[in-house]
Amino acid sequence: RVEREEHEIITLRKQVACAKALRYGARGEADNIVRHIKSSHALLEKASQERRYIEERVRALERGRRAAIARRDHQEAGGLRAEALRLGLQVSELERKEDLIRATLDGYELQREGVHAKTADLEEQVTGLEQLLASKEQ
């Protein structure tokens, strides 16, 4: 009987150690996800700033084009229109990039929620095993 109780205590100690290791790993995983979220937010902000800058350039080109038309300089107006169209394509690409980053961020948020739940479960498991071990050791 004593030998069986000692074996149970040893097994519980191993389970506590294992649960603590898993908890530590989950915390590291959560930290990595937070780093990914922060870097994705930075990428999103950079892409948004670049898009806004290019959109302003397109508006300026359009104003220049209208001024060139008013001066009856159709060659310059055509060149400005072509540049505005080219930049418009860049704006579309940046919008797609922003959408992709947002989708990635959504995925990271879901991962973070899952890891948070897993960490909470492991915290409870460690606490429960430690309490059980303390009661068996008495």
PLY file of the C-alpha trace (Angstrom):
ply
format ascii 1.0
element vertex 138
property float x
property float y
property float z
element edge 137
property int vertex1
property int vertex2
end_header
0.00 0.00 0.00
2.82 2.41 0.95
4.69 1.51 -2.21
1.60 2.23 -4.32
1.14 5.63 -2.63
4.81 6.47 -3.25
4.35 5.50 -6.89
1.25 7.75 -7.11
3.24 10.65 -5.62
6.09 10.14 -8.09
3.59 9.98 -10.96
1.88 13.16 -9.75
5.23 14.95 -9.52
5.96 13.94 -13.12
2.52 15.16 -14.20
3.05 18.51 -12.42
6.43 18.93 -14.11
4.94 18.05 -17.49
2.00 20.42 -17.07
4.37 23.22 -16.03
6.52 22.59 -19.11
3.45 22.69 -21.35
2.30 25.89 -19.65
5.75 27.43 -20.22
5.59 26.41 -23.90
2.11 27.91 -24.29
3.33 31.17 -22.79
6.20 31.24 -25.30
3.77 30.51 -28.11
1.56 33.39 -26.94
4.59 35.72 -26.88
5.46 34.73 -30.46
1.91 35.41 -31.62
1.97 38.84 -29.97
5.24 39.61 -31.80
3.63 38.57 -35.10
0.62 40.77 -34.37
2.82 43.78 -33.61
4.91 43.34 -36.76
1.77 42.86 -38.85
0.29 46.07 -37.43
3.52 47.86 -38.40
3.35 46.42 -41.93
-0.30 47.44 -42.22
0.48 50.99 -41.11
3.38 51.25 -43.58
1.21 49.99 -46.47
-1.61 52.37 -45.48
0.75 55.34 -45.34
2.21 54.45 -48.74
-1.28 54.07 -50.23
-2.41 57.45 -48.85
0.74 59.11 -50.22
0.18 57.63 -53.68
-3.51 58.58 -53.59
-2.48 62.18 -52.89
-0.05 62.05 -55.83
-2.88 60.79 -58.07
-5.08 63.70 -56.96
-2.25 66.14 -57.68
-1.73 64.61 -61.12
-5.45 64.92 -61.84
-5.34 68.60 -60.84
-2.34 69.09 -63.13
-4.12 67.28 -65.94
-7.16 69.54 -65.61
-4.88 72.60 -65.65
-3.12 71.27 -68.78
-6.49 70.73 -70.49
-7.47 74.28 -69.59
-4.24 75.45 -71.27
-5.08 73.19 -74.22
-1.85 71.24 -73.68
-3.30 67.83 -74.48
0.07 66.12 -74.76
0.96 67.02 -71.15
-2.59 66.13 -70.05
-2.23 62.69 -71.63
1.10 62.09 -69.94
-0.31 63.13 -66.57
-3.33 60.86 -67.09
-1.09 57.90 -67.93
0.97 58.49 -64.78
-2.20 58.78 -62.70
-3.48 55.47 -64.10
-0.15 53.76 -63.37
-0.23 55.03 -59.79
-3.87 53.95 -59.50
-2.72 50.38 -60.17
-0.19 50.72 -57.34
-3.00 51.90 -55.05
-5.01 48.78 -55.96
-2.03 46.56 -55.20
-1.52 48.25 -51.84
-5.21 47.86 -51.00
-4.93 44.13 -51.73
-1.79 43.98 -49.57
-3.63 45.73 -46.72
-6.53 43.27 -47.02
-4.11 40.35 -46.88
-2.39 41.77 -43.79
-5.79 42.32 -42.12
-6.76 38.71 -42.84
-3.43 37.56 -41.41
-4.04 39.68 -38.30
-7.47 38.08 -37.89
-5.79 34.67 -38.00
-3.24 35.71 -35.40
-6.02 37.03 -33.15
-7.80 33.68 -33.36
-4.54 31.88 -32.57
-3.94 34.18 -29.61
-7.42 33.44 -28.24
-6.81 29.71 -28.61
-3.41 29.87 -26.93
-4.84 32.04 -24.16
-7.54 29.41 -23.49
-4.95 26.64 -23.61
-2.73 28.52 -21.15
-5.66 29.07 -18.78
-6.50 25.35 -18.94
-2.89 24.45 -18.19
-2.82 26.90 -15.26
-5.87 25.14 -13.80
-4.32 21.75 -14.47
-1.07 22.71 -12.72
-2.96 24.12 -9.72
-5.16 21.02 -9.45
-2.23 18.62 -9.73
-0.21 20.58 -7.17
-3.13 20.49 -4.72
-3.61 16.77 -5.27
0.11 16.18 -4.82
0.16 18.24 -1.59
-2.74 16.22 -0.18
-1.06 12.91 -1.09
2.28 13.97 0.40
0.72 14.71 3.82
0 1
1 2
2 3
3 4
4 5
5 6
6 7
7 8
8 9
9 10
10 11
11 12
12 13
13 14
14 15
15 16
16 17
17 18
18 19
19 20
20 21
21 22
22 23
23 24
24 25
25 26
26 27
27 28
28 29
29 30
30 31
31 32
32 33
33 34
34 35
35 36
36 37
37 38
38 39
39 40
40 41
41 42
42 43
43 44
44 45
45 46
46 47
47 48
48 49
49 50
50 51
51 52
52 53
53 54
54 55
55 56
56 57
57 58
58 59
59 60
60 61
61 62
62 63
63 64
64 65
65 66
66 67
67 68
68 69
69 70
70 71
71 72
72 73
73 74
74 75
75 76
76 77
77 78
78 79
79 80
80 81
81 82
82 83
83 84
84 85
85 86
86 87
87 88
88 89
89 90
90 91
91 92
92 93
93 94
94 95
95 96
96 97
97 98
98 99
99 100
100 101
101 102
102 103
103 104
104 105
105 106
106 107
107 108
108 109
109 110
110 111
111 112
112 113
113 114
114 115
115 116
116 117
117 118
118 119
119 120
120 121
121 122
122 123
123 124
124 125
125 126
126 127
127 128
128 129
129 130
130 131
131 132
132 133
133 134
134 135
135 136
136 137
